[in-house]
Amino acid sequence: MAEKYREHLQEIEAYVVSDGQARQETLHGRPVKYLSEIAGIRDYGIILCLNEKNQAEVIPLLKQHKILHYFCM
């Protein structure tokens, strides 16, 4: 889904995956990080480029980390 919306997201600092998931080091020249690796994560806005099933799994994790600034695409 990140591939599908990439052209609409101009200022991507990093791609984020859930802890423990497979990931590559970079994607389109941007780092790919685990959620736990981002210091001050609550100060960032997060855009979830996930299908509804995955959103339903990830949103509780965000709330558990007290992350309130997210938008679902």
C-alpha positions in Angstrom: 0.0 0.0 0.0 2.9 2.4 0.7 3.9 1.9 -3.0 0.4 2.8 -4.1 0.4 6.1 -2.2 4.1 7.1 -2.3 3.6 9.7 -5.1 1.0 11.5 -3.0 3.2 11.7 0.1 5.9 14.3 -0.6 7.7 14.6 2.7 8.3 11.1 3.9 11.0 11.0 6.5 10.8 7.2 7.0 8.7 4.2 6.4 7.6 2.4 9.6 6.8 -1.3 10.2 5.6 -3.0 13.3 8.2 -4.4 15.6 9.2 -8.0 14.6 7.9 -7.7 11.0 10.3 -8.3 8.1 11.7 -5.2 6.7 14.3 -3.9 4.3 16.8 -1.2 5.2 15.5 1.4 2.8 12.6 2.0 0.4 12.9 4.6 -2.4 15.9 6.2 -0.6 14.2 6.5 2.7 14.9 4.4 5.8 12.6 1.7 6.9 12.4 1.6 10.7 10.6 -0.4 13.4 8.1 1.6 15.5 10.2 1.2 18.6 13.3 2.7 16.9 11.7 6.1 16.5 12.5 8.5 19.4 9.8 10.9 20.2 7.3 9.0 18.0 4.4 10.8 19.7 5.6 14.1 18.2 5.2 12.8 14.6 2.2 12.4 12.3 1.8 8.9 10.9 0.0 8.0 7.7 -1.2 4.4 7.7 -1.1 3.1 4.1 -2.7 -0.2 5.1 -5.8 -2.1 4.1 -8.6 -2.2 6.6 -7.7 -5.5 8.1 -4.1 -4.4 8.9 -5.4 -1.0 10.1 -7.5 -2.9 12.7 -4.3 -4.6 13.9 -2.0 -1.6 13.9 -4.3 1.1 15.4 -4.4 -0.6 18.8 -0.6 -0.8 18.8 -0.5 3.0 18.1 -2.9 3.7 20.9 -0.9 1.4 23.2 2.1 3.6 22.5 -0.1 6.7 23.1 0.3 7.8 19.5 -2.7 9.9 18.6 -1.6 11.7 15.4 -2.3 9.2 12.6 -4.4 9.2 9.4 -5.6 6.2 7.5 -5.5 6.0 3.7 
